[in-house]
């Protein structure tokens, strides 16, 4: 065993977690190796420090009332396995429990409520004992099996009851989840009866809800008991946000329309609940979004070629998520459908060894127009394992202007950069350049075995001053070029809220500057933070011109996604200037429509023009593009399209022999190596096998549901028969394993959008 | 009566579990949910769930069971909080308020305090694995169970986390 092999096992060795054979090998190596012994000592010392620090953390105690409740639960026998008891029996049961419990040290009112809740608990428990058996047999303590059913079934049951909390003077409506549950449902209540996700207390939807009671003080223990016993989920709503609000929270919910953040800070423009109603906000311009016009249907005879640049940005999805979770529908211009679809990972086949990427095509029925077909093009970039990532030289270009001084901006930037640095090693280097009133280098390019220096520099950053983005960009690129690693990864990572309001503000000049810097071979990642002043359109274009990708970081989880989970994808470009051109066969295709990519369209001539810039693919990235296709078939109507006059000097084009093949389209791809200048062409014909939508792969269904979601958010005329329920249903079909819960999160967003749109 | 005896035993068993695990579990849950109140609620629910388990089913891996159930519930709560408009940004803010301060005792080792602060800058899954190891005292296998991953991956997470911490602390 050599030093490297030993090093990997040292921690497990120190913690006595290695199996015997390996332990002996490590011990043998340690006997002769001073360096590894030192490393071991280091590990042990760090472990001890952690133990000490963690032991010193004050534990949190359960309240006395909570302990009493638990004791009560332990004293009550679960209801025997049978049909849930009819209401009058439940009432009797309730009385019995109430009587028994009356002698405990809780107020009788609290107990009465608890007893009612307990009866429900018992009943639901009765429905799930088999589930817990199954879970045990599988050796899993899967919460979902035993427990996940419970809140929903209970809610469904409660749905037609008077809300007990109204009697107690508490606020709110019953919160329910409309999704049908797989588990047994209580009798007599249709599960679809409760409305989808009713939220209370946030003032974000004008719904017929009891206005939240103004409870100025924190709930007492007794009230906590009440909260627990009745709707668990609605408790989250009922706990009035205003009680716990810090000024920061107040600010965060104010999506200010005009002047900027200062307005939001003083809170005057906010309504009673600290929000602006959804309708007011759309169309206002502090946040800047380009106008996007949906790609129309195009006739395949007159427009046989569809050409566009790929896009791996994901910012639009994070941004849309930010709006929806904040209780507002996003402006149309913020919804870039290709970015919504590309946020998710799909299981496309990876490329062969040595190839930068692989393409695959799936064609099936279109769920929002049954006569149409949907063609999904998928590109998968080569995966690079973390230990095979080339040596990396990064420059963090950080906006530390005054506007960054909020908890979800500069502190989040610092946290995100630390996560990123944690994944880098001694062969990688990081420099830090900041810009505020001026630009300056805070840390010269430092190798990442000196984590402490980098972290110290990050921790020392403060926000203040106005922004001179232009000067910062120049300095960052200069630093990157000065520390260029040939054959490695060279990248500037720009973190900002987009507020370049001093110096070079002219957008086109900024873009020209980035464009010329991109020629140096340094790539760019643009990350938007915060809200209210995000210049989404500018940032996207910067990334575009800079051979880069654009992400929006709304929270720590997103930073984890980009910098831990997808570190290689974010840092390592495996193909540059990737362009797609699709030729449709007019004998099979009447018309087609590209969904999304509106601001990525290229002219047909641009495809073969290597001087024309296009998007980059990172390691492991997938890129998806969807075409809605009107096939040549009986009873399929031609879509409404504007006519072009017949040509005067040319005869109408005629079909070639290839049109007689069974091919529906041919996909062409051009891409360059990351440091190359000449593109390489690959082609893939595809035929339509007549697959129905129901037979399509899960990923296909999910991508289609995201496309429909985007179209609905845009109020697109092309959404066909799609509505929010369709989106939710299709996404559910396409969800699959969803290990990280992202698809489930999407479904939640769709439900939220449905609620906000009032449809 | 038989019934009374087993109820009494059960109550004792649950009470012991609460005494042994309750406080630490709540601290663990607070990391996941972001604030102490919802953490307490999650832990309370976890123990109520325990009341419905058969003793022989859970004994022998009580700790792992409690942490697993608690974790799943906490993550559920986190998701719901997001959906209901309390976006993760607000969790960030409340987390800043709610995070337990480094040990305040006079003898507290400054380095230990620093290590603790840096722990939170690690990727979430590394930090969680480290806490489960060095705070809750679980084995790799038990941690793997709680997190729903393999023991090998747990080893990797802890190794990577420690490595980063070592570099940042420059312990000597």
Interface residues (C-beta under 8 A of the other chain):
Chain A: X8 X10 X11 X12 X15 X17 X42 X43 X45 X46 X47 X49 X50 X51 X52 X53 X54 X55 X56 X57 X58 X59 X60 X61 X62 X63 X66 X67 X69 X70 X71 X73 X74 X75 X76 X77 X78 X121 X125 X132 X136 X141 X142 X143 X144 X146 X147 X148 X175 X197 X199 X202 X204 X224 X227 X228 X232 X233 X235 X236 X237 X239 X241 X244 X246 X248 X249 X252 X253 X322 X325 X326 X327 X407 X408 X412 X415 X418 X419 X422 X449 X450 X451 X452 X455 X554 X555 X556 X557 X560 X564 X741 X744 X745 X748 X749 X751 X752
Chain B: X3 X7 X10 X11 X13 X14 X15 X18 X22 X23 X24 X26 X27 X30 X35 X36 X37 X38 X39 X40 X41 X43 X44 X45 X47 X48 X49 X51 X52 X53 X57 X64 X65 X68 X69 X72 X73 X75 X76 X77 X79 X80 X81 X82 X83 X84 X85 X86 X87 X88 X89 X90 X91 X92 X93 X94 X96 X97 X100 X102 X103 X105 X108 X109 X111 X112 X113 X115 X116 X118 X119 X121 X122 X123 X124 X130 X131 X133 X134 X135 X139 X140 X145 X151 X155 X158 X159 X160 X162 X163 X164 X165 X166 X167 X168 X169 X170 X171 X172
